[in-house]
Amino acid sequence: MIIQRKPEWLRKKVNQSDQAGMRLLLGELNLHTVCQQALCPNISECFSCGQATFLILGKHCTRRCGFCNVDKTEPLPVDREEPTRVAEAVQRLKLLHVVITSPTRDDLPDGGASIYCATVSAIRLYSPYTRIELLIPDFQDDRDALASIVLLQPDIISHNVETVPRLYHIRAGADYPRSLDVLRTCSELAPEIKTKSGIMLGMGEGIEEVVQVMKDLRFAGCRYLSIGQYLAPSRKHYPVQEFIQPDVFEQLHIKGLELGFSHVESGPYVRSSYHAGQYR
């Protein structure tokens, strides 16, 4: 059954005036955020507090995930000056914690890992005390690319599994075992680096399937977890199958801690970067 009308707990207002300052800075520095590209419902809250998740490597993705609003047209050439501009934004915003992510760039030999490296180096030059979280694609399980990311020693390496294995047809080009292997590889190469993943609910999964994914993530060494409600960006995207009750999110939060996750954010409006600086 496809549900169109949102329940009361999912009617969050987006205030454009709260976003003005951040949008001005992003425009000045010619930067992109996943907040804007993914139509995040938390954008007003985060932008008004000077928080943003920076989207490097352009805003065009080479994959065709049915739930994602990031543009699917042909990517532009890599902007080699982008890392410095991101670092300037982090410095000007005085961020204590920053999340850097990107679209999947299967067109690049290293999947864009070198630009992640350049961005981290630039941030550390401009803002040496800022905690850095990298929300990476799977790099097609390129071990050299993953090793280069680990060598940077970011505070957190995140990679989202997004949904349960049975629904991975929605993630065109992705592979569930490969995503687990990304997290496992990072944990094995550098056990001191915290790894993190995220799941969306409401796509037709069962709770038992979600719990099994949580167990799989823990087995792969994952320490942090975010669980949120899927909201279709438009009628052209994969439709919401169910709006999950808030108490179910709380039950999964408790279950995650029981399974050994160090920190679990679970709620209807939770996204992988939401309250990212609070993970410890």
Secondary structure, 3 states (H helix, E strand, C coil): CCCCCCCHHHCCCCCHHHHHHHHHHHHHHCCEEHHHHCCCCCHHHHHHCCCCEEECCCCECCCCCCCCCCECCCCCCCCCCHHHHHHHHHHHHCCCEEEEECCCCCCCCCCCHHHHHHHHHHHHHHCCCCEEEEECCCHHHCHHHHHHHHHCCCCEEECCCECCHHHHHHCCCCCHHHHHHHHHHHHHHCCCCEEEEEEEECCCCCHHHHHHHHHHHHHCCCCEEEEEECCCCCCCCCCCCCCCCHHHHHHHHHHHHHHCCCEEEECCCCCCCCCHHHCC
